[in-house]
Amino acid sequence: ERSKSMDAAAHEHGFHRFEWVHQNVDGEPLPVMVTLNSVEIDGKQGLIAVWHDLREFKRRERELQDANEKMKNDLEAAALVQSSLLPKVLPEVDGVSCAWSFLPCDELAGDILNVFLLDPRHLGFYVLDVSGHGVASSLLSVTASHFLSPMTETSFLRRSGGTEEGHIASPTEIANRLN
């Protein structure tokens, strides 16, 4: 019945193209692309059928789907790692309440934030938004966040080779050193 409907479609529209699965001589599935062309020969309606073997196409399609699935899984894993770097416990400072929400545009993005205590009376925070999306932006934002994580001038200077002690770095000082 399906074959008859395919034939009828070809006669109605002049041609019809569709995928079909045959069996080869070994009994294995043989996917083909069939094109039926409606023709008239000696006053009689007929069909010319052309088959194209799709086994190689289907094999490559499966390989591409598998590769895409692997990439998707890797991106999801990277997104979980990135989200694990977000603050879990917000610091407490008298007279200040903190909250945050993180909704990246893509699964993996160049966005990250942190809220932290500099000392018992000073609160620090940053929001990073690296231009672009995906792995490169995410890696750059995580790297920059890593350098900002120590939060004090002392720790920051130690990382950058300085020696000054006890001074809390201003955002301008930190930005200049990161630059």
VORO-640594 format. One record per residue: residue number from 1; residue in three letters; x, y, z of N, C-alpha, C in turn. Coordinates in steps of 0.001 Angstrom, whole numbers, padded with zeros to 6 digits. Layout:
N
NODE   n res  n_east n_north    n_up ca_east ca_north   ca_up  c_east c_north    c_up
NODE NUM ALA       X       Y       Z       X        Y       Z       X       Y       Z
...
This chain:
179
NODE   n res  n_east n_north    n_up ca_east ca_north   ca_up  c_east c_north    c_up
NODE   1 GLU  000810 -001190  000000  000000   000000  000000  000855  001256  000000
NODE   2 ARG  001951  001227  000753  002831   002395  000765  003428  002600 -000618
NODE   3 SER  003816  001514 -001274  004385   001604 -002619  003382  002223 -003587
NODE   4 LYS  002128  001815 -003470  001092   002372 -004342  000922  003869 -004104
NODE   5 SER  000989  004299 -002833  000831   005733 -002554  002026  006521 -003093
NODE   6 MET  003222  005934 -003061  004409   006594 -003616  004267  006720 -005136
NODE   7 ASP  003815  005641 -005775  003595   005669 -007230  002570  006739 -007590
NODE   8 ALA  001474  006803 -006829  000420   007778 -007104  000939  009202 -006958
NODE   9 ALA  001768  009453 -005943  002347   010783 -005749  003226  011164 -006932
NODE  10 ALA  004002  010211 -007445  004861   010482 -008603  004018  010820 -009828
NODE  11 HIS  002946  010074 -010069  002075   010352 -011214  001395  011710 -011065
NODE  12 GLU  001003  012047 -009840  000281   013303 -009609  001188  014521 -009782
NODE  13 HIS  002424  014439 -009287  003326   015597 -009285  004412  015524 -010350
NODE  14 GLY  004481  014445 -011086  005513   014283 -012107  006735  013542 -011594
NODE  15 PHE  006973  013626 -010301  008066   012862 -009678  007788  012787 -008186
NODE  16 HIS  008486  011886 -007524  008386   011770 -006066  009693  011190 -005557
NODE  17 ARG  010229  011810 -004485  011507   011357 -003908  011270  011002 -002445
NODE  18 PHE  011868  009883 -002013  011662   009414 -000643  012751  008408 -000295
NODE  19 GLU  012910  008182  001020  013839   007141  001477  013062  005846  001648
NODE  20 TRP  013758  004735  001405  013150   003411  001475  014226  002465  001984
NODE  21 VAL  013823  001420  002652  014802   000435  003121  014510 -000893  002430
NODE  22 HIS  015489 -001370  001676  015430  -002685  001043  016307 -003623  001862
NODE  23 GLN  016457 -004840  001396  017421  -005766  001980  018394 -006156  000880
NODE  24 ASN  019692 -006198  001256  020658  -006655  000264  020641 -008187  000220
NODE  25 VAL  021491 -008779 -000610  021463  -010236 -000796  021813 -010996  000484
NODE  26 ASP  022499 -010330  001428  022841  -010965  002707  021738 -010780  003746
NODE  27 GLY  020635 -010132  003367  019531  -009909  004294  019704 -008690  005181
NODE  28 GLU  020780 -007904  004944  021018  -006699  005741  020201 -005540  005174
NODE  29 PRO  019807 -004597  006023  019055  -003436  005535  019893 -002643  004525
NODE  30 LEU  019241 -002186  003487  019884  -001379  002461  019061 -000099  002303
NODE  31 PRO  019462  000976  003010  018718   002229  002882  019030  002874  001533
NODE  32 VAL  017990  003333  000853  018165   003965 -000462  017310  005226 -000540
NODE  33 MET  017747  006141 -001391  016939   007293 -001774  016340  006923 -003114
NODE  34 VAL  015020  006938 -003208  014321   006562 -004437  013739  007820 -005063
NODE  35 THR  013954  007973 -006349  013291   009019 -007115  012449  008338 -008173
NODE  36 LEU  011155  008576 -008134  010226   008055 -009133  009864  009197 -010075
NODE  37 ASN  010081  008974 -011373  009719   009955 -012377  008584  009386 -013213
NODE  38 SER  007508  010144 -013314  006362   009719 -014117  006667  009993 -015585
NODE  39 VAL  006469  008978 -016413  006721   009112 -017853  005570  008489 -018634
NODE  40 GLU  005501  008886 -019895  004534   008260 -020796  005333  007627 -021928
NODE  41 ILE  005142  006330 -022105  005849   005585 -023150  004794  004889 -024004
NODE  42 ASP  004800  005193 -025303  003817   004626 -026238  002393  004809 -025731
NODE  43 GLY  002107  006004 -025187  000764   006317 -024730  000377  005688 -023411
NODE  44 LYS  001311  005013 -022758  001006   004378 -021473  001800  005069 -020358
NODE  45 GLN  001138  005247 -019195  001810   005819 -018032  002794  004796 -017457
NODE  46 GLY  003962  005296 -017103  004969   004442 -016487  005779  005230 -015475
NODE  47 LEU  006671  004554 -014812  007553   005182 -013828  008980  004740 -014099
NODE  48 ILE  009884  005686 -013992  011316   005359 -014003  011797  005552 -012566
NODE  49 ALA  012380  004524 -012001  012857   004573 -010615  014380  004610 -010608
NODE  50 VAL  014920  005532 -009825  016371   005637 -009637  016634  005491 -008141
NODE  51 TRP  017529  004566 -007785  017879   004326 -006392  019308  004778 -006148
NODE  52 HIS  019518  005410 -005013  020872   005776 -004574  021115  005106 -003231
NODE  53 ASP  022196  004370 -003138  022571   003673 -001904  022926  004718 -000835
NODE  54 LEU  022293  004644  000315  022515   005611  001400  023325  005038  002557
NODE  55 ARG  023905  003837  002402  024620   003230  003540  025750  004114  004038
NODE  56 GLU  026571  004628  003122  027692   005475  003530  027176  006776  004159
NODE  57 PHE  026169  007360  003563  025566   008579  004101  025031  008332  005512
NODE  58 LYS  024322  007240  005707  023750   006909  007016  024849  006639  008043
NODE  59 ARG  025928  005979  007605  027049   005712  008519  027662  007025  008987
NODE  60 ARG  027898  007952  008051  028483   009241  008418  027520  010074  009261
NODE  61 GLU  026248  009962  008960  025244   010662  009752  025273  010172  011203
NODE  62 ARG  025393  008854  011403  025498   008294  012760  026767  008786  013451
NODE  63 GLU  027890  008817  012722  029141   009308  013296  028995  010761  013734
NODE  64 LEU  028357  011574  012908  028149   012980  013238  027238  013122  014459
NODE  65 GLN  026176  012336  014523  025282   012365  015679  026026  011950  016945
NODE  66 ASP  026871  010924  016850  027652   010476  018008  028618  011570  018464
NODE  67 ALA  029289  012227  017497  030227   013299  017833  029491  014471  018476
NODE  68 ASN  028323  014813  017943  027534   015902  018525  027081  015550  019935
NODE  69 GLU  026691  014313  020148  026263   013879  021483  027428  013969  022475
NODE  70 LYS  028615  013565  022032  029800   013650  022901  030106  015108  023239
NODE  71 MET  030070  015982  022218  030318   017402  022472  029283  017977  023429
NODE  72 LYS  028023  017619  023235  026956   018110  024111  027209  017663  025543
NODE  73 ASN  027580  016398  025732  027880   015890  027074  029066  016614  027686
NODE  74 ASP  030108  016874  026876  031279   017593  027376  030912  019020  027782
NODE  75 LEU  030088  019699  026977  029669   021061  027310  028821  021081  028578
NODE  76 GLU  027947  020092  028728  027137   020011  029946  028022  019799  031167
NODE  77 ALA  029047  018952  031027  029972   018716  032144  030745  019996  032478
NODE  78 ALA  031203  020713  031451  031922   021967  031679  031011  023003  032339
NODE  79 ALA  029747  023051  031929  028797   023986  032538  028592  023657  034019
NODE  80 LEU  028558  022359  034358  028437   021970  035771  029661  022407  036564
NODE  81 VAL  030844  022246  035974  032069   022687  036652  032026  024192  036855
NODE  82 GLN  031645  024925  035799  031587   026381  035915  030579  026807  036984
NODE  83 SER  029403  026188  037009  028408   026566  038013  028853  026195  039427
NODE  84 SER  029715  025182  039544  030215   024806  040873  031148  025871  041442
NODE  85 LEU  031655  026772  040597  032546   027839  041055  031785  029057  041568
NODE  86 LEU  030476  029056  041388  029664   030178  041887  029550  030074  043407
NODE  87 PRO  029331  031205  044070  029277   031178  045539  028152  030293  046063
NODE  88 LYS  028477  029485  047037  027488   028589  047653  026886  029222  048909
NODE  89 VAL  027743  029877  049682  027323   030533  050918  027651  032010  050772
NODE  90 LEU  026663  032847  051009  026890   034288  050893  027407  034845  052213
NODE  91 PRO  028357  035766  052122  028940   036322  053353  027940  037193  054101
NODE  92 GLU  028184  037337  055397  027329   038168  056242  028119  039363  056738
NODE  93 VAL  027570  040548  056467  028131   041811  056956  026971  042588  057539
NODE  94 ASP  027175  043179  058712  026088   043936  059351  025530  044978  058392
NODE  95 GLY  024193  044975  058254  023516   045975  057440  023492  045680  055943
NODE  96 VAL  024015  044523  055529  024062   044205  054100  023465  042820  053872
NODE  97 SER  022574  042748  052895  022028   041452  052474  022491  041187  051050
NODE  98 CYS  022896  039968  050781  023391   039601  049445  022497  038530  048823
NODE  99 ALA  022345  038609  047520  021653   037572  046755  022168  037646  045330
NODE 100 TRP  022046  036562  044599  022467   036573  043197  021653  035559  042409
NODE 101 SER  021646  035760  041115  020988   034846  040194  021892  034729  038978
NODE 102 PHE  022015  033543  038434  022927   033297  037310  022164  032588  036207
NODE 103 LEU  021918  033269  035102  021213   032700  033964  022016  032973  032691
NODE 104 PRO  022985  032102  032369  023781   032339  031160  022924  032184  029902
NODE 105 CYS  023312  032907  028846  022584   032833  027568  022692  031440  026956
NODE 106 ASP  023854  030857  027042  024094   029525  026491  024437  028577  027624
NODE 107 GLU  024527  027313  027264  024876   026282  028233  026198  026609  028929
NODE 108 LEU  027145  027082  028149  028467   027421  028661  028768  028834  028190
NODE 109 ALA  029060  029719  029130  029212   031122  028758  030419  031737  029451
NODE 110 GLY  030702  032970  029079  031827   033697  029648  031425  034542  030844
NODE 111 ASP  030429  034098  031574  029928   034849  032719  030255  034103  034006
NODE 112 ILE  030641  034866  035018  030854   034286  036344  030794  035421  037355
NODE 113 LEU  030513  035098  038603  030430   036118  039643  030924  035534  040954
NODE 114 ASN  031187  036431  041887  031533   035994  043226  031199  037101  044215
NODE 115 VAL  030858  036720  045419  030591   037624  046544  031414  037072  047709
NODE 116 PHE  032139  037957  048405  033091   037459  049402  033384  038525  050445
NODE 117 LEU  033891  038090  051581  034349   039009  052615  035804  039348  052372
NODE 118 LEU  036088  040642  052420  037487   041068  052374  038071  041028  053786
NODE 119 ASP  037276  041450  054726  037579   041379  056150  036228  041468  056860
NODE 120 PRO  036171  041435  058163  034864   041420  058841  033949  042615  058512
NODE 121 ARG  034505  043722  058021  033697   044916  057751  033573  045241  056266
NODE 122 HIS  034314  044559  055400  034317   044909  053966  033869  043727  053108
NODE 123 LEU  032938  044034  052245  032390   043052  051326  032949  043332  049929
NODE 124 GLY  033289  042284  049224  033747   042435  047840  032881  041600  046915
NODE 125 PHE  032794  042019  045699  032074   041215  044707  032566  041593  043315
NODE 126 TYR  032370  040695  042389  032640   040994  040990  031694  040189  040118
NODE 127 VAL  031452  040742  038968  030702   040065  037916  031567  040162  036674
NODE 128 LEU  031885  039016  036094  032682   038993  034865  031797  038576  033706
NODE 129 ASP  031912  039274  032601  031181   038926  031393  032171  039022  030241
NODE 130 VAL  032768  037894  029914  033725   037844  028816  032937  037826  027516
NODE 131 SER  033378  038619  026574  032681   038694  025291  032631  037328  024619
NODE 132 GLY  031458  036973  024115  031290   035708  023410  030664  034652  024305
NODE 133 HIS  030519  033484  023716  029914   032347  024418  030738  031111  024114
NODE 134 GLY  030526  030079  024895  031172   028811  024616  032417  028586  025443
NODE 135 VAL  033215  027630  024992  034363   027147  025745  035414  028233  025962
NODE 136 ALA  035799  028948  024914  036866   029952  025048  036486  031035  026047
NODE 137 SER  035271  031564  025950  034819   032601  026880  034733  032068  028300
NODE 138 SER  034239  030846  028432  034118   030236  029752  035493  030068  030397
NODE 139 LEU  036452  029561  029638  037797   029367  030192  038416  030691  030621
NODE 140 LEU  038219  031734  029821  038781   033031  030178  038116  033585  031433
NODE 141 SER  036798  033463  031557  036120   033976  032753  036532  033193  033998
NODE 142 VAL  036664  031879  033880  037088   031061  035027  038514  031411  035423
NODE 143 THR  039384  031642  034435  040773   032022  034729  040826  033373  035429
NODE 144 ALA  040091  034357  034905  040073   035679  035544  039499  035572  036960
NODE 145 SER  038454  034772  037130  037864   034575  038449  038890  033972  039407
NODE 146 HIS  039679  033041  038899  040727   032424  039728  041699  033487  040241
NODE 147 PHE  042081  034430  039377  043013   035468  039810  042375  036459  040768
NODE 148 LEU  041058  036611  040694  040365   037519  041603  040008  036845  042920
NODE 149 SER  040055  035548  042978  039595   034809  044157  040294  035150  045459
NODE 150 PRO  041598  035427  045486  042229   035724  046783  041629  036952  047458
NODE 151 MET  041169  037929  046723  040390   039070  047181  041162  040122  047963
NODE 152 THR  042319  039856  048465  043044   040891  049198  044284  041291  048420
NODE 153 GLU  044716  042507  048658  045914   043015  047989  047103  042119  048324
NODE 154 THR  047180  041660  049583  048297   040820  049989  048371  039576  049114
NODE 155 SER  047284  038870  049005  047271   037660  048191  047489  037984  046732
NODE 156 PHE  046867  039064  046276  046989   039429  044874  048424  039819  044542
NODE 157 LEU  049055  040583  045462  050436   040984  045210  051365  039779  045225
NODE 158 ARG  051115  038817  046125  051950   037623  046139  051881  036908  044800
NODE 159 ARG  050696  036803  044226  050534   036134  042928  051238  036893  041814
NODE 160 SER  051275  038249  041938  051847   039036  040852  053275  039494  041146
NODE 161 GLY  053858  038970  042225  055257   039259  042514  055471  040449  043435
NODE 162 GLY  054417  041087  043952  054545   042247  044832  054806  041836  046268
NODE 163 THR  055019  042838  047123  055340   042523  048517  054538  043328  049519
NODE 164 GLU  053724  044287  049087  052986   045145  050014  052043  044292  050868
NODE 165 GLU  051931  044602  052159  051106   043800  053069  049975  044640  053666
NODE 166 GLY  048836  043976  053939  047789   044575  054740  046842  045526  054030
NODE 167 HIS  047032  045839  052794  046210   046811  052069  045177  046074  051218
NODE 168 ILE  043908  046472  051327  042862   045897  050491  042887  046633  049159
NODE 169 ALA  043010  045897  048084  043121   046499  046758  041794  047100  046331
NODE 170 SER  041878  048236  045682  040672   048839  045111  040362  048135  043788
NODE 171 PRO  039123  048233  043306  038799   047649  042006  039712  048177  040891
NODE 172 THR  040070  049453  040960  040944   050033  039944  042321  049383  039983
NODE 173 GLU  042858  049198  041193  044180   048562  041313  044148  047137  040756
NODE 174 ILE  043114  046398  041108  043008   045003  040630  042854  044983  039105
NODE 175 ALA  042003  045850  038576  041809   045908  037109  043105  046266  036403
NODE 176 ASN  043867  047214  036955  045143   047590  036340  046121  046426  036339
NODE 177 ARG  046182  045682  037449  047097   044531  037508  046647  043415  036588
NODE 178 LEU  045329  043161  036519  044832   042127  035601  045099  042511  034138
NODE 179 ASN  044980  043794  033851  045210   044264  032500  046654  044041  032098
